[in-house]
Amino acid sequence: MSAPAYPWLESTWGQLVRAHQEQRLGHGLLVGGVAGLGQEVLCARLAALLLCEKPGAEAACGSCRGCQWVQADAHPDLQRVTLIARDDGKLKQEIAVDQIRELSRWFALSPHRGGAQVALIDPADRMGAAAANALLKTLEEPAPDRFLILRADQPERLPQTVRSRCQRVLVRLPDADTALQWLAARGHPADQAGEALAVADGHPVEADRLLAEQGMQRLRGVRADLRAMLERKATAQSVARRWLGGDGDQAIRDAVRVVRSLGWDAARGGARLTAPEEFHKLAAWSVRADAARRHLAVPLRHELMLTDLLSAWTEAAGSVRWFDQAASPERGKA
Ligand SMILES: [Zn+2]
């Protein structure tokens, strides 16, 4: 089996392998941490290791019958539970209680290969209350070699009763050096990678996405607009019109990202800020901007709404000094 695509998973992976070798691995595992760091890769690798019939010291062998079935997504002792499609083809919002009941019945069967039985529930935080409740019964009846792997971006959405019965597996943001090395290996020039990593709050996958989608150019444009309004070189209305002439939703999302990165500087003492309430003003504006995006979904007076939002930006930000210490790879060291 190939090495994890994300180097920052290695330490967590090592802990999981050791726990498995020492038979300390929980019956229920809740895999979370900072969303989007490749948790699904970790879950898949763990399922493969648990079902491998000749596991190596660090991973599944990749060639036994068990591994071949896992690779073909056809292992009889591996069950995946995820959001299913509705009649119109869109995914349902929740994992239904019937899916969990079916899983419980499956768990009650003897394993086909006489080894482990593994269930992957992803996204587990999209289980409704009834589904989570049904899962509780299975979690409360641990059996040797039966594993429930739950992946959740927002584990706090799960009932405490479910969380407390699971071993927590947390994936954290890597340090800047690891992230920058990975971005370099992805083919991004160092200066661009550093800038993107700063705007992405240190999230390497997010930074990679920004760089791949020309997101940094977009962000620079939005940043320039926000600054121009503070310097009174552009009006809220003119910026609102321009943003709506393109992808308005994307522009607001980018604006929130820019503002959060400014606020983050402030929170870490990077910007020349004396009053914490100014940081709260920026945070409050970001929340308002997020809410405004929902209004774009309905065809109603977008320009007025966006002009109001951008006027509120100039009030919230107050001055241009936010941009004087623009987010950069050096930030936070001030
Ligand atoms: Zn194997």
Residues whose N, C-alpha, C, O or C-beta is under 5 A from the ligand:
A	BS01	ZN	C52 E53 K54 A60 C61 G62 S63 C64 C67
